[in-house]
Amino acid sequence: MPQNKAEIRELMPVEMLQLYPLISQLNEGMDEATFKRYLADMLKNRYRCVGAWLDGKLVGAIGFWTHTRFWAGMFLEVDNV
């Protein structure tokens, strides 16, 4: 039985354009131009993303931000990618 090559790592901002097929599954009707515009805005606000690849194909991802609040200290906000 062949072995699948799996990889999990943080995406660089330029790699995040590969998220569009996954994002469009969660956000029906979002066109690619809107996705790119939103992503550019999110990156300005320190958006980060971890991707999962299987045999070189991006098959899953999770986005996140880190924040610090007076009432909570540092925390992780996970996105629904």
C-alpha positions in Angstrom: 0.0 0.0 0.0 1.5 3.4 -1.0 2.4 5.9 1.7 0.9 9.4 1.6 3.3 12.3 2.3 1.7 14.6 4.8 3.0 18.0 5.9 1.6 20.6 8.3 3.2 24.0 8.5 2.6 27.7 8.6 1.9 29.3 5.3 3.8 32.3 4.1 1.6 35.2 3.0 2.2 34.6 -0.7 1.1 31.0 -0.2 -2.2 32.0 1.3 -3.6 32.6 -2.2 -3.8 28.8 -2.4 -6.6 29.0 0.2 -9.2 30.3 -2.2 -10.7 26.8 -3.1 -11.1 26.0 0.6 -12.5 29.4 1.5 -15.0 29.3 -1.4 -16.4 26.1 0.0 -17.1 27.8 3.3 -18.2 31.1 1.8 -20.4 30.2 -1.2 -20.6 33.1 -3.7 -17.3 34.7 -2.7 -15.4 35.5 -5.9 -11.6 35.4 -6.1 -11.2 39.1 -6.3 -13.1 39.6 -3.1 -11.1 36.8 -1.4 -7.8 38.6 -2.4 -9.0 41.9 -1.2 -10.2 40.5 2.2 -6.9 38.5 2.6 -4.8 41.7 2.0 -6.8 43.5 4.7 -6.5 40.5 7.1 -2.7 40.3 6.6 -2.4 43.9 7.6 -4.0 42.8 10.9 -1.5 40.0 11.5 -3.6 37.1 10.2 -1.6 33.9 10.0 -2.5 30.4 8.7 -1.4 26.8 9.1 -1.9 24.5 6.2 -2.1 20.7 5.8 -0.8 19.2 2.6 -1.3 15.6 1.5 0.9 14.5 -1.4 1.7 18.1 -2.2 -2.0 19.3 -2.3 -3.4 21.7 0.2 -6.3 19.8 1.8 -7.0 21.8 5.0 -6.1 25.0 6.8 -6.8 27.0 9.9 -6.3 30.7 10.3 -5.5 32.6 13.5 -4.6 35.8 15.1 -2.8 36.5 18.4 -4.1 39.3 20.5 -3.4 40.8 23.9 -6.2 42.3 26.0 -6.0 43.9 29.4 -8.6 41.5 30.8 -7.2 38.3 29.3 -3.5 38.8 28.4 -2.3 37.1 25.3 -4.7 34.8 23.5 -5.2 33.0 20.3 -8.2 33.7 18.1 -8.9 30.7 15.7 -10.6 31.3 12.4 -13.0 29.0 10.6 -10.9 28.2 7.6 
